[in-house]
């Protein structure tokens, strides 16, 4: 059997970068207006 393994590079596209930046700005605006950020990851206690 032949197997080809490659690294996951989808996060390094221009589109992914723009979406990430827009989501960060959205969350910052939401918090600045008294709301809560989305997709918050809390550390395990």
Backbone torsions as a table, in degrees:
resi	resn	phi	psi	omega
1	UNK	NA	141.1	176.0
2	UNK	-102.2	134.8	179.8
3	UNK	-131.3	134.1	176.0
4	UNK	-120.2	120.9	-179.6
5	UNK	-114.6	128.2	179.9
6	UNK	-128.6	154.3	177.6
7	UNK	-71.8	154.5	177.8
8	UNK	-79.7	114.1	-175.9
9	UNK	-116.1	9.5	-176.5
10	UNK	-63.4	-27.2	-178.4
11	UNK	-73.4	-8.7	-176.3
12	UNK	-103.1	18.8	177.2
13	UNK	-86.6	159.6	177.6
14	UNK	-61.8	-40.7	179.8
15	UNK	-62.3	-43.6	179.4
16	UNK	-64.4	-40.0	178.4
17	UNK	-62.3	-44.2	-179.5
18	UNK	-65.3	-41.0	178.3
19	UNK	-65.3	-40.2	179.3
20	UNK	-64.1	-43.8	179.3
21	UNK	-65.0	-41.4	179.1
22	UNK	-65.7	-39.3	179.5
23	UNK	-67.4	-38.8	177.4
24	UNK	-63.5	-42.5	178.7
25	UNK	-65.6	-40.0	177.5
26	UNK	-60.2	-48.1	179.9
27	UNK	-64.0	-41.3	179.6
28	UNK	-62.4	-42.5	178.6
29	UNK	-65.3	-42.0	179.6
30	UNK	-61.2	-45.5	179.4
31	UNK	-67.4	-40.2	179.4
32	UNK	-62.5	-26.7	179.4
33	UNK	-94.3	13.6	175.5
34	UNK	92.4	3.4	179.9
35	UNK	-90.5	-173.0	177.8
36	UNK	-110.5	143.3	178.6
37	UNK	-69.8	150.6	176.3
38	UNK	-91.9	155.9	175.9
39	UNK	60.2	41.6	178.4
40	UNK	-78.4	132.8	177.2
41	UNK	-111.2	117.5	-179.7
42	UNK	-98.1	143.5	178.5
43	UNK	-68.2	149.8	175.7
44	UNK	-69.5	139.5	177.3
45	UNK	-92.3	NA	NA
